[in-house]
Amino acid sequence: MRKHKDYYVVAYDIALAKPRRKVAAILEKYGHRVNKSVFECMVTPAEAYRVKREIASLVDNRTDSVAFYLICLDCFSKIEYYPSYNHQASTIKVVA
């Protein structure tokens, strides 16, 4: 039986370099970078919880922000990229 996965777009604005690099390293384990501070991740609910908890411990509430956008799979299939990017579900890391 396959595990249920959710598709997230994660965008962040983190002031200091060290926590910013740590957040990027966490997200690289679960997805791929589509912009300097934007990642796409396909994760289980448990993985999403873990990622959010790890990132929350690095964020300064006064200066930083992180947004987790949960995208439905129907909307995922309609994503458009400019300039053109051959986006396929297989390009997203699916962590078992």
N, C-alpha and C positions, 0 to 999 in steps of 0.2 A: 504494500500500500504506500502510495506517495504522500509525503508530508505536504500540508497546505502551505503555500508560499504567498506572501504579499509583496507588491511592488511599491517601493518607496523612492521618491526623489528627495535627497537630503541636501540642503543648502546651508552654508554657514558663513559667518563673518566674525572672525576671532582676531582680536587686536594683537596679541603677542605671538611671536613666531613659534616658540616651543610648544604651547598647547595646540596651536594650529597644525603643526606637523603631527602631533599625537592623534588629533582627531582624523586627519587625513589617513594616517596609518591604520586606524581602526576601521574606517570606511573602506579602505582598499582590501581588507580581508573579506568583505561582504558584497562588494560591488565594483563598479568601475567609474572612473572619473570622466565626466562629460564637459566639465569646465573647471577653472582653477579651484572653485569652492563649491562645486556641485557634483554629487555622485548619484548614480542609479543603483539600487540594491534590490535583489529578490531574496527575501528572507522569511523564515518561519516566524510566527508570533513570538516565540521564545527568543529567537535571535534578535528580533526588533527590540524587545524589552532589554536584552543584554547590551545592545549597541547604545540605546538611549541612556541607560544607566552609566555605562563607561564614559560616554561623552559628557553627560551632566556633571560628572566629577571633575571635568577639565575646564568647564565654562565659567567665566567670570560674569555673574548676573548683571553687573553694572556696565560692562563694555561689550560683551559678546552676544551673539544670537545664533541659534541653530533652528532650522525649520525642517520638520519631517512631513512630507506630503505623501499621504497614502493614495495611490492611484489605482482605480479599479482596472481589472484586466481588459475590459472592453476599451477603456480609454487608452491603456497601454498599447493596444494594437493600432491606435490612431496617431501615435506620436509622429511628429514631423521634425526634421532637422534641417537647418540651413547654415552653411552650405550643406548640400546633400550628404547624408551619412547612411551607409547600408546598415541600418539597425535591425538586428534579429534577436529574438529571445535567447538564442544560443550565445550571444556576446555578453550576456549578464551572467555573472558567476552565480551558480546555484549551489549553495553550501548544504551538504547533506547532514 
